[in-house]
Amino acid sequence: MGKVSLARLLRPPRRVPQLFRVPGRETPKLFKFVTSATFRFDPFSWEARAIREVWRDLSSRRYAQANPRAKLDVELLRGGASTLAMSFVDGDKKVFEADAVSAKELLSEIWYTAFSIEFDFLKDNKPLPS
């Protein structure tokens, strides 16, 4: 066993956010619970990096084939906060502030919301969206 410095032992642990993790093959199934998404961001802002990554990911062919009725809109801003407004099949609407979070955290929130809607559908014996 190697030596460990005192400074390393006294260093506070890194904060790792608890993310809702979903296997990649399950995400298109959860995307079926999304009816629309509106991305608002400044394309030249460094703070908009996370929302641009989420936009690129959700506008891919994989999600378009999973839910062709989902409407993805982009509104380009000059300055201002980046936001993602999403509507789900149960009528729930959520607005995510995207300036201070990573793309993984933003996707984690989206998948968590979709998973909870799926759980409610299964619990109430409602037919899942196709």
MARMITI-769406 format. One record per atom (N, C-alpha, C): x, y, z; residue number from 0. Coordinates in steps of 0.05 Angstrom, whole numbers, plus 32768, in hexadecimal, padded with zeros to 4 digits. Layout:
MARMITI-769406
ATOM      X      Y      Z    nr
ATOM      X      Y      Z   NUM
...
***
This chain:
MARMITI-769406
ATOM      X      Y      Z    nr
ATOM   8011   7FE9   8000     0
ATOM   8000   8000   8000     0
ATOM   8012   8019   8000     0
ATOM   800B   802C   7FEE     1
ATOM   801B   8044   7FEC     1
ATOM   8015   8058   8002     1
ATOM   8027   806C   8004     2
ATOM   8023   8081   8017     2
ATOM   800E   8094   800D     2
ATOM   7FFE   809E   8020     3
ATOM   7FEA   80B2   801A     3
ATOM   7FF1   80CB   802A     3
ATOM   7FF1   80E2   801C     4
ATOM   7FF9   80FA   8029     4
ATOM   7FE3   8104   803C     4
ATOM   7FEB   8113   8050     5
ATOM   7FD8   811E   8063     5
ATOM   7FC5   8132   8055     5
ATOM   7FD0   8141   8042     6
ATOM   7FBF   8154   8034     6
ATOM   7FA9   8146   8025     6
ATOM   7FAF   812F   8019     7
ATOM   7F9A   8120   800A     7
ATOM   7F85   8115   801D     7
ATOM   7F8D   810D   8035     8
ATOM   7F7A   8102   8048     8
ATOM   7F67   8118   8053     8
ATOM   7F72   8131   8056     9
ATOM   7F62   8146   8061     9
ATOM   7F52   8155   804C     9
ATOM   7F56   8150   8033    10
ATOM   7F47   815D   801D    10
ATOM   7F2A   8155   801F    10
ATOM   7F18   8169   801C    11
ATOM   7EFB   8161   801D    11
ATOM   7EF4   8151   8004    11
ATOM   7EE1   813E   8006    12
ATOM   7EDA   812E   7FEF    12
ATOM   7ECD   8140   7FDA    12
ATOM   7ED0   8138   7FC1    13
ATOM   7EC3   8146   7FAB    13
ATOM   7EA5   8141   7FAC    13
ATOM   7E96   8156   7FA6    14
ATOM   7E79   8153   7FA6    14
ATOM   7E71   8147   7F8B    14
ATOM   7E65   8130   7F8C    15
ATOM   7E5B   8123   7F74    15
ATOM   7E3D   8123   7F75    15
ATOM   7E30   8131   7F62    16
ATOM   7E12   8132   7F63    16
ATOM   7E06   8116   7F5E    16
ATOM   7DF1   8111   7F6C    17
ATOM   7DE2   80F8   7F69    17
ATOM   7DD2   80FB   7F4F    17
ATOM   7DD8   80EB   7F3C    18
ATOM   7DCA   80EC   7F22    18
ATOM   7DB7   80D4   7F20    18
ATOM   7DA1   80D9   7F13    19
ATOM   7D8F   80C3   7F0C    19
ATOM   7D9A   80B6   7EF3    19
ATOM   7DA4   809E   7EF6    20
ATOM   7DB1   8091   7EDF    20
ATOM   7D9E   807E   7ED2    20
ATOM   7D9E   807F   7EB7    21
ATOM   7D8C   806E   7EA7    21
ATOM   7D9E   8061   7E92    21
ATOM   7D9B   8047   7E8E    22
ATOM   7DAB   803A   7E78    22
ATOM   7DA4   8047   7E5D    22
ATOM   7DB7   8049   7E4C    23
ATOM   7DB3   8056   7E32    23
ATOM   7D9D   804A   7E21    23
ATOM   7D98   8030   7E24    24
ATOM   7D83   8023   7E14    24
ATOM   7D67   802A   7E1E    24
ATOM   7D65   8035   7E36    25
ATOM   7D4B   803C   7E42    25
ATOM   7D42   8058   7E3C    25
ATOM   7D55   806A   7E35    26
ATOM   7D4F   8086   7E32    26
ATOM   7D3B   808C   7E1B    26
ATOM   7D3D   807E   7E04    27
ATOM   7D28   8083   7DF0    27
ATOM   7D0C   807C   7DFA    27
ATOM   7D0A   8067   7E0A    28
ATOM   7CF0   805F   7E15    28
ATOM   7CE5   8076   7E28    28
ATOM   7CF6   8082   7E37    29
ATOM   7CEE   8098   7E49    29
ATOM   7CE8   80B1   7E39    29
ATOM   7CF5   80B5   7E22    30
ATOM   7CF0   80CD   7E11    30
ATOM   7CD3   80CD   7E06    30
ATOM   7CC6   80B6   7E06    31
ATOM   7CAA   80B5   7DFD    31
ATOM   7C98   80C5   7E0F    31
ATOM   7CA0   80CB   7E27    32
ATOM   7C90   80DA   7E3A    32
ATOM   7C93   80F8   7E36    32
ATOM   7CA4   8101   7E24    33
ATOM   7CA8   811D   7E1E    33
ATOM   7C97   8125   7E06    33
ATOM   7C88   813B   7E0A    34
ATOM   7C78   8145   7DF3    34
ATOM   7C85   815C   7DE5    34
ATOM   7C93   816E   7DF4    35
ATOM   7CA1   8184   7DE7    35
ATOM   7CB8   818E   7DF9    35
ATOM   7CCB   819A   7DEC    36
ATOM   7CE2   81A6   7DFA    36
ATOM   7CE9   81BF   7DEC    36
ATOM   7CED   81D5   7DFB    37
ATOM   7CF6   81EE   7DF0    37
ATOM   7D10   81F6   7DFC    37
ATOM   7D25   81F7   7DEC    38
ATOM   7D40   81FE   7DF5    38
ATOM   7D44   821C   7DF0    38
ATOM   7D4A   822B   7E05    39
ATOM   7D50   8248   7E02    39
ATOM   7D6C   824D   7E0C    39
ATOM   7D7D   8257   7DFA    40
ATOM   7D99   825B   7E02    40
ATOM   7DA7   826E   7DEF    40
ATOM   7DBD   827A   7DF8    41
ATOM   7DCE   828A   7DE8    41
ATOM   7DE3   8278   7DDC    41
ATOM   7DE4   8275   7DC1    42
ATOM   7DF6   8261   7DB5    42
ATOM   7E14   8268   7DB9    42
ATOM   7E1A   8281   7DC0    43
ATOM   7E36   8288   7DC3    43
ATOM   7E3F   8289   7DE0    43
ATOM   7E2E   8282   7DF3    44
ATOM   7E34   8283   7E0F    44
ATOM   7E40   8268   7E18    44
ATOM   7E55   826A   7E29    45
ATOM   7E61   8252   7E34    45
ATOM   7E4F   8245   7E48    45
ATOM   7E3E   8254   7E55    46
ATOM   7E2B   8248   7E68    46
ATOM   7E16   8237   7E5B    46
ATOM   7E12   823A   7E41    47
ATOM   7DFD   822B   7E33    47
ATOM   7E08   8210   7E29    47
ATOM   7E1F   8209   7E31    48
ATOM   7E2B   81F0   7E27    48
ATOM   7E1A   81D7   7E2D    48
ATOM   7E10   81D6   7E46    49
ATOM   7E00   81BF   7E4E    49
ATOM   7DE6   81BD   7E3E    49
ATOM   7DD8   81D3   7E3A    50
ATOM   7DBF   81D2   7E2C    50
ATOM   7DC4   81CC   7E0E    50
ATOM   7DDA   81D4   7E03    51
ATOM   7DE0   81CD   7DE7    51
ATOM   7DE5   81AF   7DE5    51
ATOM   7DF3   81A4   7DF8    52
ATOM   7DF8   8187   7DF8    52
ATOM   7DDE   8177   7DFB    52
ATOM   7DCC   8180   7E0C    53
ATOM   7DB2   8172   7E0F    53
ATOM   7DA2   8175   7DF6    53
ATOM   7DA2   818C   7DEA    54
ATOM   7D94   8190   7DD0    54
ATOM   7D9E   817E   7DBB    54
ATOM   7DB9   817C   7DB8    55
ATOM   7DC5   816A   7DA5    55
ATOM   7DBD   814D   7DAA    55
ATOM   7DBD   8146   7DC3    56
ATOM   7DB6   812A   7DCA    56
ATOM   7D99   8124   7DC5    56
ATOM   7D86   8135   7DCD    57
ATOM   7D6A   812F   7DCA    57
ATOM   7D60   8133   7DAD    57
ATOM   7D6F   8141   7D9D    58
ATOM   7D67   8144   7D81    58
ATOM   7D73   812E   7D6F    58
ATOM   7D80   811A   7D7B    59
ATOM   7D8C   8105   7D6B    59
ATOM   7D77   80F3   7D5F    59
ATOM   7D7F   80E3   7D4C    60
ATOM   7D6D   80D1   7D3E    60
ATOM   7D61   80BC   7D51    60
ATOM   7D70   80B4   7D65    61
ATOM   7D67   809F   7D78    61
ATOM   7D4E   80A9   7D86    61
ATOM   7D4D   80C2   7D8F    62
ATOM   7D36   80CC   7D9D    62
ATOM   7D1F   80D4   7D8A    62
ATOM   7D27   80DD   7D72    63
ATOM   7D12   80E4   7D5E    63
ATOM   7D03   80CB   7D56    63
ATOM   7D10   80B4   7D54    64
ATOM   7D02   809C   7D4D    64
ATOM   7CF2   8091   7D64    64
ATOM   7CFB   8096   7D7D    65
ATOM   7CEC   808C   7D94    65
ATOM   7CD3   809C   7D99    65
ATOM   7CD3   80B6   7D93    66
ATOM   7CBC   80C7   7D97    66
ATOM   7CBA   80DC   7D81    66
ATOM   7CB0   80D5   7D6A    67
ATOM   7CAF   80E8   7D53    67
ATOM   7C9B   80FF   7D58    67
ATOM   7C89   80FD   7D6B    68
ATOM   7C76   8112   7D71    68
ATOM   7C82   8128   7D84    68
ATOM   7C98   8122   7D90    69
ATOM   7CA4   8136   7DA2    69
ATOM   7CAE   814E   7D92    69
ATOM   7CA7   8165   7D9C    70
ATOM   7CAE   817E   7D8E    70
ATOM   7CC5   818B   7D9D    70
ATOM   7CDB   818F   7D8F    71
ATOM   7CF3   819C   7D9A    71
ATOM   7CF6   81B7   7D8D    71
ATOM   7CF5   81CC   7D9D    72
ATOM   7CF8   81E8   7D93    72
ATOM   7D12   81F4   7D9F    72
ATOM   7D1E   8206   7D8F    73
ATOM   7D36   8214   7D99    73
ATOM   7D31   8232   7D96    73
ATOM   7D35   8241   7DAB    74
ATOM   7D33   825E   7DAB    74
ATOM   7D4F   8269   7DB2    74
ATOM   7D5B   8277   7D9F    75
ATOM   7D76   8282   7DA4    75
ATOM   7D73   829D   7DB1    75
ATOM   7D82   82A2   7DC6    76
ATOM   7D81   82BA   7DD5    76
ATOM   7D9C   82C9   7DD3    76
ATOM   7D9C   82E2   7DD9    77
ATOM   7DB5   82F1   7DDC    77
ATOM   7DB7   82F9   7DF9    77
ATOM   7DC7   82EA   7E08    78
ATOM   7DC9   82EE   7E24    78
ATOM   7DB2   82E0   7E33    78
ATOM   7DB1   82E2   7E4C    79
ATOM   7D9B   82D6   7E5B    79
ATOM   7DA2   82B9   7E63    79
ATOM   7D91   82AF   7E74    80
ATOM   7D95   8294   7E7E    80
ATOM   7D8B   827E   7E6B    80
ATOM   7D99   8268   7E6A    81
ATOM   7D92   8252   7E59    81
ATOM   7D7D   8241   7E68    81
ATOM   7D67   823B   7E5A    82
ATOM   7D52   822B   7E67    82
ATOM   7D49   8215   7E54    82
ATOM   7D3E   8200   7E5F    83
ATOM   7D32   81EB   7E50    83
ATOM   7D16   81E7   7E5C    83
ATOM   7D01   81EC   7E4B    84
ATOM   7CE5   81E8   7E54    84
ATOM   7CDB   81CF   7E47    84
ATOM   7CD2   81BC   7E57    85
ATOM   7CC8   81A3   7E4D    85
ATOM   7CAC   819E   7E56    85
ATOM   7C9D   8191   7E44    86
ATOM   7C81   8188   7E49    86
ATOM   7C81   816A   7E47    86
ATOM   7C72   815E   7E59    87
ATOM   7C71   8140   7E5A    87
ATOM   7C54   8137   7E54    87
ATOM   7C50   811D   7E4F    88
ATOM   7C36   8113   7E47    88
ATOM   7C21   8115   7E5D    88
ATOM   7C29   8118   7E76    89
ATOM   7C15   811A   7E8B    89
ATOM   7C0C   8137   7E90    89
ATOM   7C16   814A   7E7F    90
ATOM   7C0F   8166   7E82    90
ATOM   7C23   8176   7E93    90
ATOM   7C36   8168   7E9F    91
ATOM   7C4A   8174   7EAF    91
ATOM   7C5D   8185   7E9E    91
ATOM   7C63   819D   7EA7    92
ATOM   7C76   81AF   7E99    92
ATOM   7C8C   81B6   7EAD    92
ATOM   7CA5   81B4   7EA4    93
ATOM   7CBC   81BA   7EB4    93
ATOM   7CCE   81CD   7EA5    93
ATOM   7CDA   81DF   7EB4    94
ATOM   7CEE   81F1   7EA8    94
ATOM   7D08   81ED   7EB7    94
ATOM   7D1C   81E5   7EA9    95
ATOM   7D36   81E0   7EB5    95
ATOM   7D49   81F7   7EAF    95
ATOM   7D55   8203   7EC3    96
ATOM   7D6A   8217   7EC0    96
ATOM   7D84   8208   7EB9    96
ATOM   7D90   820F   7EA3    97
ATOM   7DA6   81FF   7E99    97
ATOM   7DC1   820C   7E9B    97
ATOM   7DC3   8224   7EA7    98
ATOM   7DDD   8231   7EA8    98
ATOM   7DF0   8225   7EBC    98
ATOM   7DE7   821C   7ED2    99
ATOM   7DF8   8213   7EE8    99
ATOM   7DFA   81F4   7EEA    99
ATOM   7DF1   81E6   7ED7   100
ATOM   7DF1   81C8   7ED8   100
ATOM   7DFF   81BD   7EC0   100
ATOM   7E07   81A4   7EC3   101
ATOM   7E13   8196   7EAD   101
ATOM   7DFE   8188   7E9C   101
ATOM   7E06   817F   7E85   102
ATOM   7DF3   8171   7E73   102
ATOM   7DE9   8157   7E80   102
ATOM   7DFB   8149   7E8E   103
ATOM   7DF3   8131   7E9C   103
ATOM   7DDE   8136   7EB1   103
ATOM   7DE1   814C   7EC0   104
ATOM   7DCE   8152   7ED5   104
ATOM   7DB3   815A   7EC8   104
ATOM   7DB3   8168   7EB2   105
ATOM   7D9B   8170   7EA5   105
ATOM   7D8C   8158   7E9A   105
ATOM   7D9B   8146   7E8D   106
ATOM   7D8E   812D   7E83   106
ATOM   7D84   811C   7E9A   106
ATOM   7D93   811B   7EB0   107
ATOM   7D8B   810C   7EC7   107
ATOM   7D6F   8116   7ED1   107
ATOM   7D6B   8130   7ED2   108
ATOM   7D51   813B   7EDA   108
ATOM   7D3B   8134   7EC7   108
ATOM   7D41   8135   7EAD   109
ATOM   7D2D   812E   7E99   109
ATOM   7D25   8111   7E9B   109
ATOM   7D39   80FF   7E9D   110
ATOM   7D33   80E2   7E9F   110
ATOM   7D25   80DB   7EB9   110
ATOM   7D2C   80E9   7ECF   111
ATOM   7D1E   80E4   7EE8   111
ATOM   7D00   80EC   7EE6   111
ATOM   7CFB   8103   7EDA   112
ATOM   7CDF   810B   7ED7   112
ATOM   7CD0   80F8   7EC5   112
ATOM   7CDC   80EF   7EAF   113
ATOM   7CCF   80DC   7E9D   113
ATOM   7CCA   80C1   7EAB   113
ATOM   7CDE   80B9   7EBB   114
ATOM   7CDB   809F   7EC9   114
ATOM   7CC5   80A0   7EDE   114
ATOM   7CC2   80B7   7EEC   115
ATOM   7CAD   80B9   7EFF   115
ATOM   7C91   80BA   7EF2   115
ATOM   7C90   80C6   7EDA   116
ATOM   7C76   80C5   7ECB   116
ATOM   7C70   80A8   7EC2   116
ATOM   7C85   809A   7EB8   117
ATOM   7C81   807E   7EB0   117
ATOM   7C77   806D   7EC8   117
ATOM   7C83   8072   7EDF   118
ATOM   7C7B   8064   7EF7   118
ATOM   7C5E   8069   7EFE   118
ATOM   7C55   8082   7EFC   119
ATOM   7C39   8089   7F01   119
ATOM   7C26   807C   7EED   119
ATOM   7C2F   807B   7ED4   120
ATOM   7C1E   806E   7EBF   120
ATOM   7C1B   8050   7EC6   120
ATOM   7C31   8043   7ECD   121
ATOM   7C30   8027   7ED4   121
ATOM   7C1F   8022   7EED   121
ATOM   7C22   8033   7F01   122
ATOM   7C14   8030   7F1A   122
ATOM   7BF6   8033   7F15   122
ATOM   7BEE   8045   7F04   123
ATOM   7BD1   804A   7EFF   123
ATOM   7BC6   8039   7EE8   123
ATOM   7BD6   8026   7EDD   124
ATOM   7BCF   8015   7EC7   124
ATOM   7BC6   8024   7EAE   124
ATOM   7BD3   803B   7EA9   125
ATOM   7BCE   804A   7E91   125
ATOM   7BDF   803F   7E7A   125
ATOM   7BD6   8040   7E62   126
ATOM   7BE7   8037   7E4C   126
ATOM   7BFE   804A   7E48   126
ATOM   7C16   803F   7E43   127
ATOM   7C2E   804F   7E3F   127
ATOM   7C2D   805B   7E23   127
ATOM   7C38   8073   7E20   128
ATOM   7C38   8080   7E05   128
ATOM   7C49   806F   7DF2   128
ATOM   7C40   806F   7DD9   129
ATOM   7C4E   805F   7DC5   129
ATOM   7C5D   8071   7DB2   129
***
